[in-house]
Amino acid sequence: MRFLSVCSGIEAASVAWEPLGWEAAAFAEIEPFPSAVLAHHYPNVSNLGDMTKFKEWPDFGPVDLICGVTPCQAFSVAGLRRGLADPRGNLALTFLAIVDRYRPRWVLWENVPGVLSSNGGRDFGALLGALGQLGYGWSYRVLDAQYCRVDGYPRAVPQRRRRVFLVGYLGDWRRAAAVLSEPQSVLGNTPPCRQAGKKTAPTLSARTQGGGGLVQTFDRQSSSEYGEEPIASTMSARDYKSPSDLVAHTLLAKPNSSLAADLETYVSHTLKGEGFDASEDGTGHAAVAYDLRGREGGAQFEGPHQTANIRAASGGSSRSYVAHPMAVRRLTPTECERLMGLPDGYTQIPYRGKLAELCPDGPRYKALGNSWAVNAARWVGMRIQLVEDIQAELNRRAA
């Protein structure tokens, strides 16, 4: 299979389909950093640049599939939701014009679920109608990357990433439907009946004052109201006086209701409702770790150190453990690559005259956020290949 990828980004499609033996005929990407990633990993594949200038593109031979991820901001809930009235949304129609020029057997388009409700569904309906007018049968489905388990990704990826995948096939809707439809999803079998639980959860309230252990923060309804001891509890927030009030009070290692006294008893620092105050100095850096020493009467935290020494209350042997930072932190670019199913360091490239080791994080975050989840793209590709293989076998038998 030869494919043309437009709005290519960092080309997760090529990563997804390389094990299938598919070949990229050309890319079309205009953003500087993703273009640099393409040049680094695929130096022998032309980047045609601006997709709106497709009439000026050179001839690169026939293609079997055209895929694209046109900008989703026009359709996303977080965006303005102007749909096809937005120039970015109109790139979806440019995508169809490219399809009309090259007439591949297969078409694959991806976007956010918001496209289904944009302009009351009329935007997506216009897209489907235009695809049908070009002679393509189509099928679409929302896939969540966390459930797409395929070769190379037996546990999928650890993130919830729901995207609409639209598959078209020239002259036959049944092949498009065969890619995205699975027998298990249309059998109509209802799930097995399970008995509802008998226990109801009481309330765990969050206060802006308190401490001295978790027991003091439970507001439990009486056991007679529910018949037996609750399993879990619901959490409610209260006592807010301003937007900058505390969302969660500092957790203390020993009873202490004062916010100012005895700072060494703090286990974690207070998280506020605004800004990046995830640490004691407001920089977002991790709070210091503390030693945990067992004593008669219970364990207490003492003094800032890099390791936590845990000692038995009776004075037994001591062990050292590395203390994890006690603050919320940003995911690293490598972790984001793993969330998208990309190889470690895929976006760490030489950029603007700097070595790969000095590649800035900002462009990497943006490019990864706009990418496909590789495992979801591979699942769709494997299904397309399966349909191709079945049709080839039928043709062989007919001959």
GURO-721985 format. One line per field, with one value per residue (C-alpha): residue number from 1; x, y, z. Coordinates in steps of 0.2 Angstrom, whole numbers, plus 2048, in hexadecimal, padded with zeros to 3 digits. Last residue first. Layout:
% GURO-721985
num: c(NUM/...);
xx: c(X/...);
yy: c(Y/...);
zz: c(Z/...);
% end
This chain:
% GURO-721985
num: c(399/398/397/396/395/394/393/392/391/390/389/388/387/386/385/384/383/382/381/380/379/378/377/376/375/374/373/372/371/370/369/368/367/366/365/364/363/362/361/360/359/358/357/356/355/354/353/352/351/350/349/348/347/346/345/344/343/342/341/340/339/338/337/336/335/334/333/332/331/330/329/328/327/326/325/324/323/322/321/320/319/318/317/316/315/314/313/312/311/310/309/308/307/306/305/304/303/302/301/300/299/298/297/296/295/294/293/292/291/290/289/288/287/286/285/284/283/282/281/280/279/278/277/276/275/274/273/272/271/270/269/268/267/266/265/264/263/262/261/260/259/258/257/256/255/254/253/252/251/250/249/248/247/246/245/244/243/242/241/240/239/238/237/236/235/234/233/232/231/230/229/228/227/226/225/224/223/222/221/220/219/218/217/216/215/214/213/212/211/210/209/208/207/206/205/204/203/202/201/200/199/198/197/196/195/194/193/192/191/190/189/188/187/186/185/184/183/182/181/180/179/178/177/176/175/174/173/172/171/170/169/168/167/166/165/164/163/162/161/160/159/158/157/156/155/154/153/152/151/150/149/148/147/146/145/144/143/142/141/140/139/138/137/136/135/134/133/132/131/130/129/128/127/126/125/124/123/122/121/120/119/118/117/116/115/114/113/112/111/110/109/108/107/106/105/104/103/102/101/100/99/98/97/96/95/94/93/92/91/90/89/88/87/86/85/84/83/82/81/80/79/78/77/76/75/74/73/72/71/70/69/68/67/66/65/64/63/62/61/60/59/58/57/56/55/54/53/52/51/50/49/48/47/46/45/44/43/42/41/40/39/38/37/36/35/34/33/32/31/30/29/28/27/26/25/24/23/22/21/20/19/18/17/16/15/14/13/12/11/10/9/8/7/6/5/4/3/2/1);
xx: c(7D1/7C2/7CD/7DB/7CE/7C7/7D9/7DC/7CC/7D0/7E2/7DB/7CE/7DC/7E7/7D9/7D7/7E9/7EA/7DB/7E4/7F5/7ED/7E6/7F7/800/7F5/7F4/7FE/7F8/7FD/80E/812/80E/818/827/826/827/835/843/850/860/865/860/86E/86A/86A/858/853/85D/84F/847/836/838/842/838/82E/81D/80D/805/807/818/81D/815/820/82F/82A/829/819/816/817/80B/815/81C/82C/82F/83A/847/847/852/850/851/852/847/844/833/82A/833/83E/83A/848/841/84F/853/852/848/845/839/829/820/81C/811/810/821/82B/82E/837/832/83F/838/838/839/82B/82D/82F/81F/828/81D/82A/822/81C/80D/809/806/7F8/7E7/7DD/7EB/7F4/7FC/80C/80E/814/814/81B/82B/820/81D/811/809/7FA/7F5/7EA/7F8/7F6/804/80A/800/7F8/7F7/7E5/7DE/7D6/7DC/7D5/7DB/7CA/7C3/7BA/7B9/7B2/7AD/7B2/7A9/7B0/7A6/7AA/7AF/7AA/79C/799/788/776/777/76E/773/785/783/789/79B/7A3/7B5/7C3/7C8/7CD/7D9/7E6/7EA/7E5/7D8/7D4/7CF/7C3/7C0/7B1/7B0/79D/795/795/787/788/77D/786/77B/77A/782/778/783/786/779/77D/778/784/78A/799/7A0/7A0/7AC/7A9/7B7/7C0/7B1/7A7/7B3/7B2/79F/79E/7A5/7A9/7B9/7BC/7BA/7BF/7BB/7C4/7BD/7C8/7C8/7D8/7D8/7EA/7F5/7F8/7F2/7F7/7FC/803/810/803/7F2/7E8/7DE/7D5/7DE/7DE/7CC/7C4/7B4/7AE/7AB/7A6/7A6/7A2/7AC/7A5/7AB/799/79A/7A9/7A0/791/79C/7A4/794/78D/79C/798/786/787/77F/78C/799/792/79B/7AB/7AC/7B2/7C4/7CA/7D1/7CF/7D4/7D0/7D3/7D3/7DC/7D4/7E3/7DA/7CA/7D3/7DD/7CC/7C6/7D5/7D1/7BF/7C7/7D2/7C2/7C2/7D2/7CA/7BC/7AB/7AD/7AC/7AA/7AC/7B6/7C3/7C2/7B3/7BD/7B7/7C0/7CF/7D0/7DD/7DC/7E3/7E6/7E7/7E7/7E8/7ED/7F8/7FD/80E/817/812/816/80B/804/7F2/7F5/7F8/7EC/7F6/805/815/819/824/82E/832/845/84A/83C/842/84B/841/831/836/83C/82B/823/82E/82B/818/813/810/80B/813/817/817/817/819/80F/819/80C/81A/81C/80A/809/81A/815/804/80C/813/81A/80C/806/7F8/7F8/7FE/7FF/7FF/806/800);
yy: c(7AE/7AE/7A6/7B3/7C2/7BB/7BA/7CB/7D1/7C9/7D0/7E2/7E0/7DB/7E9/7F5/7ED/7EE/800/804/7FB/803/815/811/80A/819/826/834/844/855/853/84C/85B/867/85E/85D/86F/874/868/870/864/866/853/853/85F/871/879/87D/86B/85B/84E/849/846/833/832/823/81B/821/819/82A/828/822/832/83C/833/837/849/84A/84B/85A/859/858/859/84E/848/836/831/824/817/813/805/805/7F6/7F5/802/7FC/809/801/80D/814/820/82B/831/842/84B/859/857/84B/842/839/826/821/820/819/81E/81A/826/82D/839/847/84B/85D/864/862/870/87A/88B/891/88F/883/878/875/887/888/895/892/888/884/874/874/86B/859/84F/85E/85B/865/875/875/884/88D/884/87F/870/864/852/849/846/854/855/867/86C/868/875/883/894/89E/89F/8A7/8A2/88F/886/876/868/857/846/836/827/815/804/809/7FF/7F7/7FA/80B/816/80B/80E/820/82D/830/841/83B/849/845/833/839/83E/84E/85A/867/877/87A/86B/85D/852/83F/83A/82A/81C/810/7FE/7F1/7EF/7EC/7DA/7D7/7D3/7CD/7D9/7DA/7D1/7DC/7D3/7E4/7E8/7D6/7D5/7E3/7F2/7FE/7F6/7EC/7FC/804/7F3/7F4/806/801/80D/814/810/81C/81B/828/827/831/833/82F/830/829/826/817/810/7FF/7F1/7E4/7F3/7EC/7E2/7E9/7EF/7FE/801/810/818/81A/818/822/81A/81F/816/81B/817/822/829/83B/83F/833/83D/84D/846/840/851/85A/84E/852/864/862/859/866/873/868/859/84B/856/857/845/84B/847/83A/837/827/825/815/810/820/82D/839/849/846/841/851/85A/850/856/868/865/860/86F/879/876/880/88E/88E/88E/87B/879/889/87F/88D/881/877/86D/868/86B/87A/875/864/868/85B/84A/842/832/82E/81C/812/81F/821/82A/838/846/857/861/872/86D/868/87A/879/86B/876/86C/85F/855/849/838/833/83C/833/833/844/84D/848/84E/85E/860/85D/86B/878/876/874/862/858/847/83C/82A/822/80F/801/7F2/7EE/7F1/802/806/80E/817/81E/823/82C/838/846/852/84B/858/84D/83B/833/820/811/800);
zz: c(7C7/7D3/7E0/7DE/7DE/7EF/7F6/7F1/7F9/809/809/806/814/820/81A/81E/82F/833/82E/83A/848/844/845/856/85C/855/85F/851/854/859/86B/866/85B/869/876/86B/865/878/87D/874/86C/875/875/862/85F/85B/849/849/84E/850/856/865/85E/85D/86D/874/866/863/86B/86E/881/87F/875/884/890/886/885/898/8A1/8AB/8BE/8CC/8DD/8EA/8E1/8E4/8F3/8EF/8FD/90B/917/92A/936/945/952/958/94D/93E/934/922/91C/90E/902/8FB/90C/914/926/930/92B/939/93C/94A/95D/961/952/940/936/925/91E/913/901/8FA/8EF/8DC/8D1/8CC/8CE/8DC/8EA/8F4/8E6/8DA/8DA/8C7/8C7/8CE/8DA/8E6/8EA/8FB/8FE/902/912/91D/92F/92B/92A/93D/93D/92F/929/93B/93E/943/946/93E/92C/925/914/90E/90A/8F8/8ED/8F7/8F4/8E5/8DD/8ED/8FE/8FB/90A/900/8F6/8F5/8F4/8F3/8FE/8FD/903/910/920/920/91F/916/922/931/92D/931/924/924/923/922/923/935/931/924/930/93A/92D/92D/924/912/913/907/90B/90A/908/909/8FC/8FA/8FD/8F5/8E4/8D5/8CF/8BE/8AE/8A0/892/884/874/865/859/851/85C/85C/84A/848/83D/839/82B/824/823/817/80D/80D/807/7F6/7E7/7EE/800/80E/820/82D/83E/84C/85B/86D/877/889/88D/892/881/87A/886/878/86E/862/859/85D/86D/869/87A/881/86F/870/85F/858/848/836/827/814/803/7F7/7E6/7E7/7EC/7FA/801/7FF/809/817/819/818/825/830/82F/831/842/84B/846/84D/855/84D/84B/85D/85E/858/847/83B/828/81F/80C/803/7F0/7EC/7E0/7DE/7DA/7E3/7F3/7F2/7F1/800/80A/805/80C/81C/81B/81C/82F/831/827/833/82B/82A/83D/846/857/85F/866/876/871/861/84F/849/854/84B/83E/830/834/823/81A/807/802/7F3/7EB/7D9/7D4/7DC/7CF/7D5/7E0/7D9/7DA/7EC/7F1/800/807/80B/80C/7FF/80B/800/807/807/817/821/833/834/826/82E/83F/837/82F/840/847/839/836/824/821/811/810/801/7FA/80C/80A/813/819/826/834/82D/82F/840/83F/82E/835/844/837/842/83B/82B/827/817/816/805/805/7FB/800);
% end
